[in-house]
Amino acid sequence: RLPPRFHQMAPTPHTIRVEKMLGRGGNGEVYSVKCGLMSDFNYVLKVPLPPLKLNAPLFLEEMRKLKRVQEMNNIHLPRIIASEFQYEDQLVPYFVMHELQPIEKLLGTPKNTPLYPPVCVMFFYALLRVLQDLSFQHILHCDIKPDNILFYREIPMLMDFGASRTYDEINELELGKKTGILHGTPVYL
C-alpha cells in the first residue's frame, strides 16, 4: 500500500499507474495500466520476470524484434512505447502498448462462435498482409495461433514476437541441427 501522498500526486505524461495483472508468459508479466495524462485509453505494460540476468536479455531481444517490426508501418502490427528503468543496479526493460482484446470480447460473443464469412475474409486478408510484410523483412513469426491475433478496436493485430526468428537465425539453427547442436526450449524444439 502506498503512502497517501502518492495517491494525491497529479499525473504527468510519464506516469504509469498499474491497474491489474492480465497474465504471465515464459519470461514476462503483463499488466493493465493507465498512462499519465492519457487516462482515457487502456494500455498494457509488459515487464520481464526475475531473475533479470536470465530474462532481461530475452525480453530485450523481443523488444528489438518489435522495434524492427514497427518500422514496417503496417497498421496490423503492434506499436510500443519502450524504455527501461534502474532497479537494484540493473536496467529493467519494459514496454507499454495499447490494450488489445480477443475477438469474442470485441464482438461480445462467446468463445469459438462462428464468424460471418465476409468478416473472416477481412481478418485473414489483414493477417496475410502482415505475413507478407514480415517476409519482406526476412522475419518468420513462428507462433501464429488464434490467441496471438488480438484487436485494437476493429483492427486485427498480430502479436507475440517472442518466438519470431530472422532468416539468418533460422539458417543458424538448421545448420546446428545437422551437426547435432540443438537450440531452444523443449516446447520450441
N, C-alpha and C positions, 0 to 999 in steps of 0.2 A: 504494500500500500504506500502510495506516495504522500509526502507531507502536503498539507493544504495549500501551501504557496505554489506548488507545481500545478495544481488544478486551476489556479486563478491566472496563470500566465496566458497572455494573449498569443494566439497562433501567429507564426511568421511564415514566410514562403518555404522555409526549410524544416518546419515542424512535421514530424510523423507521429501520429497517435495510434497505437495498436488497439484494435477493437477485439479480435478473437483469432484463435488458431484455426486455420482451414484444413491443414493436412501436413503430413510428413512424408518425405521421399527418401531415397537412398542416401543423399548427402546434404539435405536441407529441409527446412521447415517453411511453410507458407502461412502468412497471417493476413487477415483483413485489416486495412489501415485507412485512416483519414490523413490527407496531406495538407498541412498548413492552411493557407487561405482558400484552397480549392476543395473545401469540405463537401461541396455538392456532388462530387464524383466519388465513386468507390474505387479503391486501389488495393493491390496486394503487395506484400513485402516478402521477399524470399531471402533467407539467411542460411549460411552453412551450419551443419551440426558440429558440435565438438567431437573429437579433438580437431582444432583448427589446423594443426600441422598436417593432418591427413586429409581433411575435407575442403579446406580453403583452396588448394591447388585445383581440385576437381571443379569446384564452383567457379573459380576464375577462368577455367577452360570453357565452361558453359557460357559464361558472360562474353568471352572472346568470340565464340561462335554466334551468339545472339547479336553482338555488335556487327559482325560481318554480314549476318542475315538482314539486319536493319538497313544496311547500305543499298539493298535492292529496291527500297521504297515500294514494296508490294503491300497493298492495303490488307492482305490476309496474313501478314506476319506480325508478331508482337513488337510493340515499341516499349523500350525500357528507359528508365532513369537509373543509371548505375552510379555507384560510389563505394566508398569504404570508410570505416572508422577505426579508431585505435581502441583496443581492449586488451588489457594485461600485456602491454608492449608488443602486440601483434596487430597487423592490419586485418580487419574483418571485411570481406567483400559482401555486398548486398545489392539487390536491385528492387525497384518499385515499378509496377506497371498497372495499367487499368485492370480492374477486376473483370474477369471473363466468366461466362457461365455456360453450362451444358445446354444442349438444345431443348431438353424437356423443361428446364427452368424458364428458358426464353419463351417457349410456346405455352407453358402452363399445362403440359400433358404428362401422363405417367411415362416412366422409362420404357423404352422399346416400343412405343406407339408408332405404327407405320406413318410415314410422312406422305404428303400429297406429291405425286411424281414430278411435277414441274419444280417443286421446292428441292427435291433430291437432285435433280439435274443441275440446278443452280449451285448447290453446295459442292457437288462433285466437280463441276467446271472450275469453281474457285480453288478447290484442292489441287486439281491438275495444273492450274496456272502457277500455284505456289511451287509445286514439284518441278515444273519446268524452269522457273527462276532459280531454284536451288541447284538444279542440274547445270544450268549455265554457269553457276558459280563453283561447280565441282564439289557440291556438298550432297551427301546422302543422309536422309533423316534417320533411318534405321529403327524407328519406333512409331510407325503410323498405325493408329488404332482409334476407335471412336472416342475414347477418353482423352485423347490429345487433340481433338478438334473442339474448340470452345468458341463462344460467340461474344463479340462486343457489339451490343445492340443487335442488329440483324446481320452483322458481318462475320462470316466464319473465319476463324484464325487457327493456323497450325501451331501447336505449342510443343514444349518439352524437347529441347535440343541437346539434352544431356548425353544422349547416346549417338548423336549425329557424328558423322565422320567425313573428312575431306577425301578426295580420291587418293591423295598421297598417303594418308593414314591407312586407308583400306589396302593399298598396294603393299605397305609395310607389313600389315597383319597377314596378308596372304603369303608373302614371302617367308615370314616367320613360321607359319603353319607347315610349309614344305620342309623346313629344317627341324621341325619338332618343337618350336617355341610357341607357346600359347599365350595370348593376351586377353585380359578382360575378366569380368566376374563369371562365376559358374552359370548364372542366368543368361548372360550375354553369349557365352560360348555355347 
